[in-house]
Amino acid sequence: MSKQEMREEADRLIREAMARKTVVVKQGNTRIEAVCGKCGAPNRLQAEKGARRVKFACKECGHKQETL
């Protein structure tokens, strides 16, 4: 089975499952990987559904800022 055939099979199975209503799709919170503007440390944040910008304090230096 080639890659294209496997993709088509997967798409067909997904369409059938959605038609049977056995698969439920939910929208939840978003995880954002932000970098501190002061010290450059990575920070992992959770944003509510529909939120554009999230205020946070860096876990390393405590600098208060907002995501882009």
PDB file with one MODEL, atoms N, CA, C and O in Angstrom:
MODEL        1
ATOM      1  N   MET A   1       0.842  -1.170   0.000  1.00  0.00           N
ATOM      2  CA  MET A   1       0.000   0.000   0.000  1.00  0.00           C
ATOM      3  C   MET A   1       0.894   1.242   0.000  1.00  0.00           C
ATOM      4  O   MET A   1       1.772   1.382   0.851  1.00  0.00           O
ATOM      5  N   SER A   2       0.667   2.128  -0.946  1.00  0.00           N
ATOM      6  CA  SER A   2       1.482   3.335  -1.041  1.00  0.00           C
ATOM      7  C   SER A   2       0.997   4.377  -0.021  1.00  0.00           C
ATOM      8  O   SER A   2      -0.053   4.220   0.601  1.00  0.00           O
ATOM      9  N   LYS A   3       1.779   5.424   0.128  1.00  0.00           N
ATOM     10  CA  LYS A   3       1.419   6.490   1.066  1.00  0.00           C
ATOM     11  C   LYS A   3       0.115   7.164   0.660  1.00  0.00           C
ATOM     12  O   LYS A   3      -0.715   7.492   1.508  1.00  0.00           O
ATOM     13  N   GLN A   4      -0.060   7.369  -0.646  1.00  0.00           N
ATOM     14  CA  GLN A   4      -1.279   8.012  -1.130  1.00  0.00           C
ATOM     15  C   GLN A   4      -2.496   7.144  -0.817  1.00  0.00           C
ATOM     16  O   GLN A   4      -3.532   7.659  -0.397  1.00  0.00           O
ATOM     17  N   GLU A   5      -2.377   5.838  -1.017  1.00  0.00           N
ATOM     18  CA  GLU A   5      -3.486   4.928  -0.715  1.00  0.00           C
ATOM     19  C   GLU A   5      -3.799   4.919   0.782  1.00  0.00           C
ATOM     20  O   GLU A   5      -4.964   4.860   1.176  1.00  0.00           O
ATOM     21  N   MET A   6      -2.750   4.978   1.617  1.00  0.00           N
ATOM     22  CA  MET A   6      -2.963   5.008   3.072  1.00  0.00           C
ATOM     23  C   MET A   6      -3.675   6.292   3.489  1.00  0.00           C
ATOM     24  O   MET A   6      -4.554   6.263   4.350  1.00  0.00           O
ATOM     25  N   ARG A   7      -3.294   7.433   2.875  1.00  0.00           N
ATOM     26  CA  ARG A   7      -3.963   8.700   3.175  1.00  0.00           C
ATOM     27  C   ARG A   7      -5.438   8.641   2.791  1.00  0.00           C
ATOM     28  O   ARG A   7      -6.306   9.068   3.552  1.00  0.00           O
ATOM     29  N   GLU A   8      -5.707   8.110   1.607  1.00  0.00           N
ATOM     30  CA  GLU A   8      -7.089   8.002   1.150  1.00  0.00           C
ATOM     31  C   GLU A   8      -7.909   7.094   2.072  1.00  0.00           C
ATOM     32  O   GLU A   8      -9.065   7.388   2.376  1.00  0.00           O
ATOM     33  N   GLU A   9      -7.301   5.990   2.511  1.00  0.00           N
ATOM     34  CA  GLU A   9      -7.987   5.073   3.431  1.00  0.00           C
ATOM     35  C   GLU A   9      -8.284   5.761   4.761  1.00  0.00           C
ATOM     36  O   GLU A   9      -9.377   5.615   5.307  1.00  0.00           O
ATOM     37  N   ALA A  10      -7.309   6.513   5.285  1.00  0.00           N
ATOM     38  CA  ALA A  10      -7.499   7.225   6.548  1.00  0.00           C
ATOM     39  C   ALA A  10      -8.602   8.279   6.405  1.00  0.00           C
ATOM     40  O   ALA A  10      -9.447   8.420   7.289  1.00  0.00           O
ATOM     41  N   ASP A  11      -8.592   9.010   5.302  1.00  0.00           N
ATOM     42  CA  ASP A  11      -9.638  10.014   5.061  1.00  0.00           C
ATOM     43  C   ASP A  11     -11.012   9.369   4.984  1.00  0.00           C
ATOM     44  O   ASP A  11     -11.982   9.897   5.529  1.00  0.00           O
ATOM     45  N   ARG A  12     -11.097   8.233   4.311  1.00  0.00           N
ATOM     46  CA  ARG A  12     -12.374   7.520   4.190  1.00  0.00           C
ATOM     47  C   ARG A  12     -12.868   7.075   5.550  1.00  0.00           C
ATOM     48  O   ARG A  12     -14.050   7.224   5.858  1.00  0.00           O
ATOM     49  N   LEU A  13     -11.973   6.526   6.379  1.00  0.00           N
ATOM     50  CA  LEU A  13     -12.361   6.074   7.716  1.00  0.00           C
ATOM     51  C   LEU A  13     -12.830   7.240   8.584  1.00  0.00           C
ATOM     52  O   LEU A  13     -13.792   7.104   9.339  1.00  0.00           O
ATOM     53  N   ILE A  14     -12.159   8.376   8.479  1.00  0.00           N
ATOM     54  CA  ILE A  14     -12.547   9.550   9.261  1.00  0.00           C
ATOM     55  C   ILE A  14     -13.919  10.039   8.827  1.00  0.00           C
ATOM     56  O   ILE A  14     -14.763  10.349   9.668  1.00  0.00           O
ATOM     57  N   ARG A  15     -14.151  10.112   7.504  1.00  0.00           N
ATOM     58  CA  ARG A  15     -15.455  10.546   7.008  1.00  0.00           C
ATOM     59  C   ARG A  15     -16.568   9.615   7.483  1.00  0.00           C
ATOM     60  O   ARG A  15     -17.643  10.080   7.862  1.00  0.00           O
ATOM     61  N   GLU A  16     -16.320   8.306   7.465  1.00  0.00           N
ATOM     62  CA  GLU A  16     -17.328   7.344   7.913  1.00  0.00           C
ATOM     63  C   GLU A  16     -17.614   7.506   9.401  1.00  0.00           C
ATOM     64  O   GLU A  16     -18.772   7.452   9.815  1.00  0.00           O
ATOM     65  N   ALA A  17     -16.573   7.704  10.211  1.00  0.00           N
ATOM     66  CA  ALA A  17     -16.760   7.878  11.655  1.00  0.00           C
ATOM     67  C   ALA A  17     -17.529   9.151  11.955  1.00  0.00           C
ATOM     68  O   ALA A  17     -18.387   9.161  12.838  1.00  0.00           O
ATOM     69  N   MET A  18     -17.236  10.228  11.233  1.00  0.00           N
ATOM     70  CA  MET A  18     -17.954  11.487  11.436  1.00  0.00           C
ATOM     71  C   MET A  18     -19.424  11.342  11.027  1.00  0.00           C
ATOM     72  O   MET A  18     -20.308  11.926  11.653  1.00  0.00           O
ATOM     73  N   ALA A  19     -19.676  10.562   9.977  1.00  0.00           N
ATOM     74  CA  ALA A  19     -21.056  10.359   9.525  1.00  0.00           C
ATOM     75  C   ALA A  19     -21.857   9.551  10.546  1.00  0.00           C
ATOM     76  O   ALA A  19     -23.062   9.756  10.695  1.00  0.00           O
ATOM     77  N   ARG A  20     -21.192   8.638  11.244  1.00  0.00           N
ATOM     78  CA  ARG A  20     -21.870   7.821  12.255  1.00  0.00           C
ATOM     79  C   ARG A  20     -22.019   8.547  13.584  1.00  0.00           C
ATOM     80  O   ARG A  20     -22.679   8.046  14.494  1.00  0.00           O
ATOM     81  N   LYS A  21     -21.410   9.727  13.704  1.00  0.00           N
ATOM     82  CA  LYS A  21     -21.469  10.554  14.922  1.00  0.00           C
ATOM     83  C   LYS A  21     -20.825   9.871  16.123  1.00  0.00           C
ATOM     84  O   LYS A  21     -21.207  10.137  17.263  1.00  0.00           O
ATOM     85  N   THR A  22     -19.847   8.989  15.878  1.00  0.00           N
ATOM     86  CA  THR A  22     -19.160   8.335  16.989  1.00  0.00           C
ATOM     87  C   THR A  22     -17.950   9.139  17.463  1.00  0.00           C
ATOM     88  O   THR A  22     -17.419   8.895  18.546  1.00  0.00           O
ATOM     89  N   VAL A  23     -17.523  10.096  16.647  1.00  0.00           N
ATOM     90  CA  VAL A  23     -16.379  10.924  16.996  1.00  0.00           C
ATOM     91  C   VAL A  23     -16.883  12.311  17.368  1.00  0.00           C
ATOM     92  O   VAL A  23     -17.630  12.929  16.610  1.00  0.00           O
ATOM     93  N   VAL A  24     -16.474  12.799  18.538  1.00  0.00           N
ATOM     94  CA  VAL A  24     -16.877  14.128  18.987  1.00  0.00           C
ATOM     95  C   VAL A  24     -15.648  15.029  18.937  1.00  0.00           C
ATOM     96  O   VAL A  24     -14.597  14.693  19.484  1.00  0.00           O
ATOM     97  N   VAL A  25     -15.787  16.171  18.279  1.00  0.00           N
ATOM     98  CA  VAL A  25     -14.693  17.134  18.179  1.00  0.00           C
ATOM     99  C   VAL A  25     -14.979  18.265  19.148  1.00  0.00           C
ATOM    100  O   VAL A  25     -16.031  18.901  19.081  1.00  0.00           O
ATOM    101  N   LYS A  26     -14.027  18.515  20.060  1.00  0.00           N
ATOM    102  CA  LYS A  26     -14.190  19.577  21.050  1.00  0.00           C
ATOM    103  C   LYS A  26     -13.108  20.628  20.850  1.00  0.00           C
ATOM    104  O   LYS A  26     -11.999  20.325  20.409  1.00  0.00           O
ATOM    105  N   GLN A  27     -13.445  21.851  21.177  1.00  0.00           N
ATOM    106  CA  GLN A  27     -12.447  22.908  21.169  1.00  0.00           C
ATOM    107  C   GLN A  27     -12.142  23.242  22.621  1.00  0.00           C
ATOM    108  O   GLN A  27     -13.048  23.427  23.433  1.00  0.00           O
ATOM    109  N   GLY A  28     -10.873  23.313  22.930  1.00  0.00           N
ATOM    110  CA  GLY A  28     -10.493  23.591  24.303  1.00  0.00           C
ATOM    111  C   GLY A  28      -9.480  24.716  24.386  1.00  0.00           C
ATOM    112  O   GLY A  28      -9.371  25.544  23.482  1.00  0.00           O
ATOM    113  N   ASN A  29      -8.753  24.732  25.468  1.00  0.00           N
ATOM    114  CA  ASN A  29      -7.735  25.753  25.682  1.00  0.00           C
ATOM    115  C   ASN A  29      -6.547  25.526  24.753  1.00  0.00           C
ATOM    116  O   ASN A  29      -6.308  24.412  24.286  1.00  0.00           O
ATOM    117  N   THR A  30      -5.815  26.591  24.499  1.00  0.00           N
ATOM    118  CA  THR A  30      -4.650  26.541  23.628  1.00  0.00           C
ATOM    119  C   THR A  30      -3.397  26.644  24.472  1.00  0.00           C
ATOM    120  O   THR A  30      -3.342  27.426  25.421  1.00  0.00           O
ATOM    121  N   ARG A  31      -2.389  25.854  24.126  1.00  0.00           N
ATOM    122  CA  ARG A  31      -1.103  25.924  24.814  1.00  0.00           C
ATOM    123  C   ARG A  31      -0.153  26.753  23.957  1.00  0.00           C
ATOM    124  O   ARG A  31       0.009  26.495  22.764  1.00  0.00           O
ATOM    125  N   ILE A  32       0.466  27.740  24.570  1.00  0.00           N
ATOM    126  CA  ILE A  32       1.369  28.650  23.857  1.00  0.00           C
ATOM    127  C   ILE A  32       2.774  28.500  24.425  1.00  0.00           C
ATOM    128  O   ILE A  32       2.973  28.506  25.640  1.00  0.00           O
ATOM    129  N   GLU A  33       3.740  28.367  23.526  1.00  0.00           N
ATOM    130  CA  GLU A  33       5.146  28.342  23.918  1.00  0.00           C
ATOM    131  C   GLU A  33       5.675  29.763  23.710  1.00  0.00           C
ATOM    132  O   GLU A  33       5.894  30.177  22.572  1.00  0.00           O
ATOM    133  N   ALA A  34       5.881  30.510  24.794  1.00  0.00           N
ATOM    134  CA  ALA A  34       6.337  31.891  24.710  1.00  0.00           C
ATOM    135  C   ALA A  34       7.780  31.984  25.210  1.00  0.00           C
ATOM    136  O   ALA A  34       8.222  31.178  26.029  1.00  0.00           O
ATOM    137  N   VAL A  35       8.490  32.964  24.711  1.00  0.00           N
ATOM    138  CA  VAL A  35       9.873  33.213  25.129  1.00  0.00           C
ATOM    139  C   VAL A  35       9.898  34.565  25.829  1.00  0.00           C
ATOM    140  O   VAL A  35       9.334  35.542  25.337  1.00  0.00           O
ATOM    141  N   CYS A  36      10.553  34.610  26.973  1.00  0.00           N
ATOM    142  CA  CYS A  36      10.644  35.850  27.740  1.00  0.00           C
ATOM    143  C   CYS A  36      11.422  36.895  26.941  1.00  0.00           C
ATOM    144  O   CYS A  36      12.461  36.596  26.353  1.00  0.00           O
ATOM    145  N   GLY A  37      10.903  38.122  26.928  1.00  0.00           N
ATOM    146  CA  GLY A  37      11.561  39.203  26.215  1.00  0.00           C
ATOM    147  C   GLY A  37      12.771  39.748  26.945  1.00  0.00           C
ATOM    148  O   GLY A  37      13.587  40.447  26.346  1.00  0.00           O
ATOM    149  N   LYS A  38      12.904  39.440  28.232  1.00  0.00           N
ATOM    150  CA  LYS A  38      14.008  39.973  29.023  1.00  0.00           C
ATOM    151  C   LYS A  38      15.166  38.980  29.117  1.00  0.00           C
ATOM    152  O   LYS A  38      16.309  39.327  28.817  1.00  0.00           O
ATOM    153  N   CYS A  39      14.870  37.736  29.537  1.00  0.00           N
ATOM    154  CA  CYS A  39      15.952  36.775  29.744  1.00  0.00           C
ATOM    155  C   CYS A  39      16.001  35.667  28.687  1.00  0.00           C
ATOM    156  O   CYS A  39      16.991  34.939  28.609  1.00  0.00           O
ATOM    157  N   GLY A  40      14.950  35.528  27.873  1.00  0.00           N
ATOM    158  CA  GLY A  40      14.949  34.539  26.798  1.00  0.00           C
ATOM    159  C   GLY A  40      14.557  33.135  27.224  1.00  0.00           C
ATOM    160  O   GLY A  40      14.710  32.191  26.449  1.00  0.00           O
ATOM    161  N   ALA A  41      14.054  32.981  28.442  1.00  0.00           N
ATOM    162  CA  ALA A  41      13.664  31.663  28.943  1.00  0.00           C
ATOM    163  C   ALA A  41      12.349  31.215  28.296  1.00  0.00           C
ATOM    164  O   ALA A  41      11.466  32.037  28.054  1.00  0.00           O
ATOM    165  N   PRO A  42      12.220  29.925  28.020  1.00  0.00           N
ATOM    166  CA  PRO A  42      10.952  29.431  27.462  1.00  0.00           C
ATOM    167  C   PRO A  42       9.881  29.335  28.540  1.00  0.00           C
ATOM    168  O   PRO A  42      10.176  28.958  29.675  1.00  0.00           O
ATOM    169  N   ASN A  43       8.645  29.671  28.198  1.00  0.00           N
ATOM    170  CA  ASN A  43       7.510  29.601  29.114  1.00  0.00           C
ATOM    171  C   ASN A  43       6.359  28.913  28.390  1.00  0.00           C
ATOM    172  O   ASN A  43       6.101  29.198  27.221  1.00  0.00           O
ATOM    173  N   ARG A  44       5.671  28.013  29.076  1.00  0.00           N
ATOM    174  CA  ARG A  44       4.504  27.342  28.505  1.00  0.00           C
ATOM    175  C   ARG A  44       3.266  27.906  29.184  1.00  0.00           C
ATOM    176  O   ARG A  44       3.143  27.857  30.407  1.00  0.00           O
ATOM    177  N   LEU A  45       2.340  28.448  28.376  1.00  0.00           N
ATOM    178  CA  LEU A  45       1.141  29.094  28.895  1.00  0.00           C
ATOM    179  C   LEU A  45      -0.098  28.406  28.362  1.00  0.00           C
ATOM    180  O   LEU A  45      -0.048  27.721  27.340  1.00  0.00           O
ATOM    181  N   GLN A  46      -1.212  28.590  29.056  1.00  0.00           N
ATOM    182  CA  GLN A  46      -2.498  28.117  28.564  1.00  0.00           C
ATOM    183  C   GLN A  46      -3.382  29.322  28.348  1.00  0.00           C
ATOM    184  O   GLN A  46      -3.532  30.164  29.233  1.00  0.00           O
ATOM    185  N   ALA A  47      -3.973  29.402  27.154  1.00  0.00           N
ATOM    186  CA  ALA A  47      -4.864  30.498  26.806  1.00  0.00           C
ATOM    187  C   ALA A  47      -6.272  29.957  26.633  1.00  0.00           C
ATOM    188  O   ALA A  47      -6.471  28.873  26.087  1.00  0.00           O
ATOM    189  N   GLU A  48      -7.233  30.716  27.100  1.00  0.00           N
ATOM    190  CA  GLU A  48      -8.632  30.329  26.929  1.00  0.00           C
ATOM    191  C   GLU A  48      -9.003  30.364  25.451  1.00  0.00           C
ATOM    192  O   GLU A  48      -8.349  31.042  24.659  1.00  0.00           O
ATOM    193  N   LYS A  49     -10.024  29.652  25.090  1.00  0.00           N
ATOM    194  CA  LYS A  49     -10.492  29.619  23.712  1.00  0.00           C
ATOM    195  C   LYS A  49     -10.908  31.023  23.282  1.00  0.00           C
ATOM    196  O   LYS A  49     -11.723  31.661  23.948  1.00  0.00           O
ATOM    197  N   GLY A  50     -10.358  31.500  22.184  1.00  0.00           N
ATOM    198  CA  GLY A  50     -10.696  32.815  21.660  1.00  0.00           C
ATOM    199  C   GLY A  50      -9.834  33.944  22.183  1.00  0.00           C
ATOM    200  O   GLY A  50      -9.983  35.077  21.726  1.00  0.00           O
ATOM    201  N   ALA A  51      -8.935  33.684  23.126  1.00  0.00           N
ATOM    202  CA  ALA A  51      -8.082  34.745  23.677  1.00  0.00           C
ATOM    203  C   ALA A  51      -6.992  35.106  22.670  1.00  0.00           C
ATOM    204  O   ALA A  51      -6.357  34.221  22.096  1.00  0.00           O
ATOM    205  N   ARG A  52      -6.776  36.396  22.457  1.00  0.00           N
ATOM    206  CA  ARG A  52      -5.760  36.855  21.510  1.00  0.00           C
ATOM    207  C   ARG A  52      -4.398  37.005  22.198  1.00  0.00           C
ATOM    208  O   ARG A  52      -3.383  36.517  21.702  1.00  0.00           O
ATOM    209  N   ARG A  53      -4.395  37.679  23.335  1.00  0.00           N
ATOM    210  CA  ARG A  53      -3.151  37.913  24.077  1.00  0.00           C
ATOM    211  C   ARG A  53      -3.325  37.437  25.501  1.00  0.00           C
ATOM    212  O   ARG A  53      -4.401  37.561  26.085  1.00  0.00           O
ATOM    213  N   VAL A  54      -2.254  36.888  26.056  1.00  0.00           N
ATOM    214  CA  VAL A  54      -2.300  36.363  27.418  1.00  0.00           C
ATOM    215  C   VAL A  54      -1.211  37.046  28.232  1.00  0.00           C
ATOM    216  O   VAL A  54      -0.051  37.079  27.824  1.00  0.00           O
ATOM    217  N   LYS A  55      -1.588  37.591  29.387  1.00  0.00           N
ATOM    218  CA  LYS A  55      -0.604  38.192  30.283  1.00  0.00           C
ATOM    219  C   LYS A  55       0.030  37.084  31.111  1.00  0.00           C
ATOM    220  O   LYS A  55      -0.651  36.167  31.568  1.00  0.00           O
ATOM    221  N   PHE A  56       1.360  37.181  31.303  1.00  0.00           N
ATOM    222  CA  PHE A  56       2.056  36.188  32.112  1.00  0.00           C
ATOM    223  C   PHE A  56       3.313  36.795  32.707  1.00  0.00           C
ATOM    224  O   PHE A  56       3.802  37.833  32.262  1.00  0.00           O
ATOM    225  N   ALA A  57       3.820  36.117  33.726  1.00  0.00           N
ATOM    226  CA  ALA A  57       5.096  36.492  34.340  1.00  0.00           C
ATOM    227  C   ALA A  57       6.080  35.373  34.051  1.00  0.00           C
ATOM    228  O   ALA A  57       5.737  34.198  34.177  1.00  0.00           O
ATOM    229  N   CYS A  58       7.295  35.725  33.666  1.00  0.00           N
ATOM    230  CA  CYS A  58       8.325  34.738  33.338  1.00  0.00           C
ATOM    231  C   CYS A  58       8.609  33.859  34.555  1.00  0.00           C
ATOM    232  O   CYS A  58       8.673  34.350  35.683  1.00  0.00           O
ATOM    233  N   LYS A  59       8.775  32.578  34.322  1.00  0.00           N
ATOM    234  CA  LYS A  59       9.041  31.642  35.416  1.00  0.00           C
ATOM    235  C   LYS A  59      10.468  31.752  35.932  1.00  0.00           C
ATOM    236  O   LYS A  59      10.757  31.343  37.057  1.00  0.00           O
ATOM    237  N   GLU A  60      11.371  32.308  35.106  1.00  0.00           N
ATOM    238  CA  GLU A  60      12.768  32.440  35.520  1.00  0.00           C
ATOM    239  C   GLU A  60      13.038  33.760  36.239  1.00  0.00           C
ATOM    240  O   GLU A  60      13.547  33.774  37.360  1.00  0.00           O
ATOM    241  N   CYS A  61      12.688  34.883  35.573  1.00  0.00           N
ATOM    242  CA  CYS A  61      13.051  36.188  36.125  1.00  0.00           C
ATOM    243  C   CYS A  61      11.865  36.963  36.698  1.00  0.00           C
ATOM    244  O   CYS A  61      12.069  37.979  37.363  1.00  0.00           O
ATOM    245  N   GLY A  62      10.632  36.510  36.458  1.00  0.00           N
ATOM    246  CA  GLY A  62       9.458  37.181  36.999  1.00  0.00           C
ATOM    247  C   GLY A  62       8.998  38.407  36.227  1.00  0.00           C
ATOM    248  O   GLY A  62       8.095  39.115  36.674  1.00  0.00           O
ATOM    249  N   HIS A  63       9.604  38.669  35.074  1.00  0.00           N
ATOM    250  CA  HIS A  63       9.236  39.826  34.249  1.00  0.00           C
ATOM    251  C   HIS A  63       7.801  39.671  33.760  1.00  0.00           C
ATOM    252  O   HIS A  63       7.455  38.652  33.162  1.00  0.00           O
ATOM    253  N   LYS A  64       6.950  40.691  34.016  1.00  0.00           N
ATOM    254  CA  LYS A  64       5.559  40.639  33.587  1.00  0.00           C
ATOM    255  C   LYS A  64       5.447  41.147  32.162  1.00  0.00           C
ATOM    256  O   LYS A  64       5.989  42.196  31.814  1.00  0.00           O
ATOM    257  N   GLN A  65       4.718  40.365  31.321  1.00  0.00           N
ATOM    258  CA  GLN A  65       4.591  40.712  29.905  1.00  0.00           C
ATOM    259  C   GLN A  65       3.349  40.091  29.318  1.00  0.00           C
ATOM    260  O   GLN A  65       2.562  39.457  30.021  1.00  0.00           O
ATOM    261  N   GLU A  66       3.177  40.281  28.005  1.00  0.00           N
ATOM    262  CA  GLU A  66       2.005  39.801  27.298  1.00  0.00           C
ATOM    263  C   GLU A  66       2.451  39.066  26.046  1.00  0.00           C
ATOM    264  O   GLU A  66       3.414  39.481  25.400  1.00  0.00           O
ATOM    265  N   THR A  67       1.770  37.980  25.689  1.00  0.00           N
ATOM    266  CA  THR A  67       2.133  37.248  24.474  1.00  0.00           C
ATOM    267  C   THR A  67       1.744  38.049  23.248  1.00  0.00           C
ATOM    268  O   THR A  67       0.937  38.975  23.329  1.00  0.00           O
ATOM    269  N   LEU A  68       2.312  37.695  22.132  1.00  0.00           N
ATOM    270  CA  LEU A  68       1.986  38.368  20.856  1.00  0.00           C
ATOM    271  C   LEU A  68       0.887  37.653  20.154  1.00  0.00           C
ATOM    272  O   LEU A  68       0.475  38.066  19.069  1.00  0.00           O
TER     273      LEU A  68
ENDMDL
END
